Amino acid sequence: YWNILLGLFMMGANCTIKFMFRSIRDEQRMIALERISLQAEMDYLKYQINPHFFMNTLNNIHAMIDIDPEAAKNTVIELSKMMRYVLYDSDKTQTNFMQELHFMENYVSLMRIRYTSDVDVRFNIQTPVPMDAKVPPLLLIVFLENAFKHGVSYQESSYVHIDLRCEDSRAVCEVRNSRHKGVIVEKGGIGLENVKKRLNLLFDNNYTLEIDDSNEQEYRVKLSIPMNYDKMHSNR
């Protein structure tokens, strides 16, 4: 009787151990598949931004060729700097915040070449940026693109103001641009929808995105994200 009980206990314990190891293995496999799927979706969203961004930039250069050939040449130089960043640095999950800022500065320089002094363009970094601060690449550029696309008028005074700062291990980006009658801001554009999807994938609910279009004369976007945060490589 005791031998039978002992045998049944050993069989049950053996089955339980096998089941536990199988469950752990299946869970690890699911986590690995989830990470692969998440990486694939992230890459798709990120690479979707690149042609969208370069299409807009090439349209800007095309518009300048007949108006100011010298400015168009300078724009090509600025574009080459940005392409180098996109090609060699944007494939990472995170990039140094200072590199991302330099990329944005190059874009603003490109816009200044196009609009010269007709548009009040301000790019302000309010506080020192920690040298080890990291953020996802090509996340903020869409807000700058939208600001110049919808906030600039050749008939009226226009402005684009970009403020960046670090607060409590978070990167805060605020973009404000002028609004003009008859200009409809596309809320469902590829770029903005892309950013929202990336934000959800990267940070879950650990970010804030405020889009304020209540003011008829100004459009404002404010984004706050954690620095040095990588959901895909965080502990689960």
Backbone torsions as a table, in degrees:
resi	resn	phi	psi	omega
1	TYR	NA	-48.5	179.5
2	TRP	-66.0	-34.8	177.7
3	ASN	-64.2	-39.3	178.3
4	ILE	-64.9	-44.4	178.2
5	LEU	-61.7	-43.6	179.9
6	LEU	-62.9	-40.5	178.9
7	GLY	-64.6	-43.8	177.7
8	LEU	-62.9	-38.7	178.4
9	PHE	-64.0	-43.6	179.9
10	MET	-64.8	-41.4	178.1
11	MET	-63.1	-43.7	179.0
12	GLY	-63.8	-42.9	179.1
13	ALA	-63.2	-40.4	-179.9
14	ASN	-64.0	-44.6	178.5
15	CYS	-64.2	-40.1	179.3
16	THR	-63.3	-44.0	179.0
17	ILE	-62.8	-44.1	178.5
18	LYS	-60.9	-43.3	179.8
19	PHE	-63.0	-41.1	179.0
20	MET	-63.0	-47.0	-179.8
21	PHE	-64.8	-37.8	178.6
22	ARG	-66.1	-40.3	178.8
23	SER	-64.1	-43.2	178.6
24	ILE	-62.5	-43.7	-179.9
25	ARG	-64.1	-42.5	178.9
26	ASP	-65.2	-38.8	179.2
27	GLU	-66.1	-41.8	177.8
28	GLN	-63.9	-38.3	178.3
29	ARG	-65.8	-40.8	178.3
30	MET	-64.6	-40.0	178.1
31	ILE	-63.1	-42.3	179.5
32	ALA	-63.6	-43.6	178.6
33	LEU	-64.7	-38.0	178.5
34	GLU	-64.1	-41.3	179.0
35	ARG	-66.0	-40.5	178.8
36	ILE	-63.5	-44.1	179.0
37	SER	-63.9	-42.2	179.4
38	LEU	-64.5	-42.0	179.1
39	GLN	-63.3	-41.5	179.8
40	ALA	-62.8	-42.9	179.6
41	GLU	-67.4	-39.5	178.5
42	MET	-62.7	-44.9	179.7
43	ASP	-62.1	-40.2	179.7
44	TYR	-62.2	-46.6	-179.1
45	LEU	-64.7	-40.1	-177.7
46	LYS	-69.3	-43.2	-179.5
47	TYR	-72.4	-19.7	174.4
48	GLN	-70.7	-30.6	179.4
49	ILE	-68.6	-40.3	-173.5
50	ASN	-55.7	-55.8	178.4
51	PRO	-63.8	-32.7	178.1
52	HIS	-63.1	-44.3	-179.3
53	PHE	-66.9	-47.5	-177.0
54	PHE	-69.1	-30.7	176.0
55	MET	-61.6	-45.5	179.0
56	ASN	-63.9	-41.5	-178.4
57	THR	-67.0	-42.6	178.6
58	LEU	-64.4	-34.6	175.0
59	ASN	-63.6	-37.1	177.2
60	ASN	-64.1	-43.9	179.6
61	ILE	-63.7	-42.1	179.7
62	HIS	-59.9	-38.4	-179.3
63	ALA	-68.5	-25.2	-176.2
64	MET	-90.9	-18.3	-172.4
65	ILE	-58.1	-46.2	-179.1
66	ASP	-78.0	-29.6	-177.0
67	ILE	-79.8	-47.9	-175.6
68	ASP	-149.0	89.2	-177.9
69	PRO	-58.2	-35.9	-179.4
70	GLU	-66.3	-41.0	177.0
71	ALA	-64.3	-36.1	178.1
72	ALA	-63.4	-38.9	177.5
73	LYS	-63.0	-45.4	178.9
74	ASN	-63.2	-34.4	179.0
75	THR	-65.9	-38.7	177.3
76	VAL	-61.5	-38.3	178.0
77	ILE	-63.7	-45.8	178.2
78	GLU	-63.4	-38.5	179.4
79	LEU	-64.6	-37.3	179.3
80	SER	-63.7	-35.7	176.6
81	LYS	-64.5	-41.6	-179.5
82	MET	-69.4	-37.2	178.3
83	MET	-63.8	-37.8	178.7
84	ARG	-60.9	-40.9	178.5
85	TYR	-66.6	-44.8	-178.6
86	VAL	-63.4	-41.1	-175.9
87	LEU	-72.6	-37.9	-170.2
88	TYR	-108.2	-16.7	-175.8
89	ASP	-118.9	-23.1	-173.5
90	SER	-79.3	-5.9	179.2
91	ASP	-81.3	-3.6	178.6
92	LYS	-84.4	154.7	176.5
93	THR	-66.1	-39.4	176.6
94	GLN	-133.2	153.5	177.5
95	THR	-134.4	160.5	178.9
96	ASN	-61.5	132.6	-176.2
97	PHE	-59.4	-36.3	179.6
98	MET	-64.1	-37.5	177.0
99	GLN	-64.6	-40.4	177.5
100	GLU	-64.0	-38.0	177.7
101	LEU	-65.5	-41.0	177.6
102	HIS	-62.3	-38.9	177.6
103	PHE	-61.6	-44.2	179.6
104	MET	-67.1	-37.2	177.7
105	GLU	-62.6	-40.9	177.4
106	ASN	-61.9	-38.9	178.8
107	TYR	-66.2	-43.4	178.5
108	VAL	-63.2	-39.1	176.7
109	SER	-61.1	-40.5	177.9
110	LEU	-61.2	-43.0	179.7
111	MET	-67.9	-35.0	178.4
112	ARG	-65.7	-35.9	177.5
113	ILE	-62.5	-39.9	-177.8
114	ARG	-71.1	-46.1	-172.0
115	TYR	-97.4	-7.8	-178.4
116	THR	48.0	-126.8	-175.9
117	SER	-96.6	7.1	-177.4
118	ASP	-72.9	-20.7	-177.3
119	VAL	-124.1	133.8	177.3
120	ASP	-79.6	99.3	-178.0
121	VAL	-107.0	123.5	179.1
122	ARG	-128.7	130.0	177.6
123	PHE	-124.1	108.0	-170.2
124	ASN	-122.9	124.1	172.3
125	ILE	-103.8	109.5	-167.4
126	GLN	-76.6	-35.5	-176.1
127	THR	-131.1	156.8	176.8
128	PRO	-57.7	139.5	-180.0
129	VAL	-95.4	126.1	177.9
130	PRO	-55.9	138.3	-176.4
131	MET	-63.0	-28.6	-177.7
132	ASP	-95.6	7.3	-178.6
133	ALA	-68.1	134.6	-179.3
134	LYS	-129.8	144.1	178.2
135	VAL	-140.5	161.2	174.9
136	PRO	-64.0	138.6	-178.4
137	PRO	-73.5	151.5	174.9
138	LEU	57.2	33.4	-179.4
139	LEU	-93.8	-32.2	-172.8
140	LEU	-96.0	-17.6	-172.2
141	ILE	-63.2	-29.4	-178.3
142	VAL	-62.0	-36.9	-179.8
143	PHE	-67.4	-35.1	176.8
144	LEU	-68.6	-43.2	178.5
145	GLU	-57.6	-48.1	-179.0
146	ASN	-62.5	-37.8	-178.9
147	ALA	-62.9	-44.5	179.6
148	PHE	-73.2	-34.5	-178.0
149	LYS	-67.4	-42.7	-173.9
150	HIS	-103.2	-14.2	-173.3
151	GLY	-100.7	-3.0	-175.6
152	VAL	-108.9	130.6	176.1
153	SER	-127.5	139.5	178.5
154	TYR	-83.1	-11.9	-179.1
155	GLN	-99.8	-22.4	-176.0
156	GLU	-126.9	159.2	177.0
157	SER	-64.8	138.3	-174.1
158	SER	-136.3	158.9	176.9
159	TYR	-150.7	153.3	172.0
160	VAL	-137.0	117.6	-178.3
161	HIS	-118.3	124.5	179.8
162	ILE	-118.0	123.7	177.4
163	ASP	-120.1	129.5	178.1
164	LEU	-126.5	139.9	178.7
165	ARG	-155.6	163.9	176.5
166	CYS	-113.4	127.9	-179.5
167	GLU	-135.3	113.9	174.3
168	ASP	51.4	55.2	177.4
169	SER	64.1	23.9	176.7
170	ARG	-126.1	145.3	175.0
171	ALA	-98.1	128.4	-178.0
172	VAL	-119.4	125.4	179.2
173	CYS	-122.6	124.9	178.4
174	GLU	-124.5	125.2	-178.9
175	VAL	-122.0	126.3	178.2
176	ARG	-124.7	137.8	177.6
177	ASN	-141.7	156.0	179.6
178	SER	-70.1	151.5	176.2
179	ARG	-116.4	148.1	-176.6
180	HIS	-131.6	146.1	-178.9
181	LYS	-62.5	137.2	178.5
182	GLY	90.8	-10.6	178.9
183	VAL	-95.4	119.1	-178.7
184	ILE	-100.7	123.1	178.6
185	VAL	-81.6	126.5	-178.9
186	GLU	-81.5	108.3	-179.5
187	LYS	-77.8	-20.6	-176.4
188	GLY	-106.7	26.7	-179.7
189	GLY	-66.8	159.8	-177.7
190	ILE	-58.7	-45.5	-174.9
191	GLY	-61.6	-50.0	-176.5
192	LEU	-67.9	-42.8	177.9
193	GLU	-63.1	-36.5	177.5
194	ASN	-61.0	-47.1	-179.5
195	VAL	-60.9	-42.8	-179.9
196	LYS	-61.6	-41.0	177.9
197	LYS	-65.2	-42.2	179.1
198	ARG	-64.0	-41.3	179.4
199	LEU	-60.6	-43.0	179.3
200	ASN	-65.8	-39.0	179.2
201	LEU	-69.6	-39.0	-174.9
202	LEU	-78.4	-42.1	-167.6
203	PHE	-122.1	1.2	-173.8
204	ASP	54.4	-116.8	178.9
205	ASN	-103.2	10.6	-175.0
206	ASN	-90.2	46.8	175.5
207	TYR	-156.8	162.0	174.7
208	THR	-130.7	133.4	177.0
209	LEU	-128.5	113.7	-179.6
210	GLU	-111.4	123.2	176.6
211	ILE	-118.8	112.1	-174.6
212	ASP	-113.4	109.8	176.2
213	ASP	-118.0	23.5	-179.1
214	SER	-73.3	-25.2	179.4
215	ASN	-86.1	124.8	-177.4
216	GLU	-69.1	-17.1	-177.2
217	GLN	-107.1	-6.2	-177.6
218	GLU	-146.7	141.9	175.0
219	TYR	-115.0	131.4	-173.1
220	ARG	-132.0	134.3	176.0
221	VAL	-128.4	132.7	178.0
222	LYS	-132.2	125.2	-179.6
223	LEU	-123.8	134.0	176.5
224	SER	-126.9	121.9	-179.3
225	ILE	-132.2	152.0	176.0
226	PRO	-74.3	143.0	175.3
227	MET	-89.6	155.3	178.5
228	ASN	56.1	38.8	-179.2
229	TYR	-118.6	126.3	-179.6
230	ASP	-134.5	97.7	-177.5
231	LYS	-60.0	-36.8	-173.7
232	MET	-69.1	-24.8	-179.4
233	HIS	-114.3	12.4	178.3
234	SER	-80.6	162.2	179.4
235	ASN	-70.3	142.2	180.0
236	ARG	-111.2	NA	NA
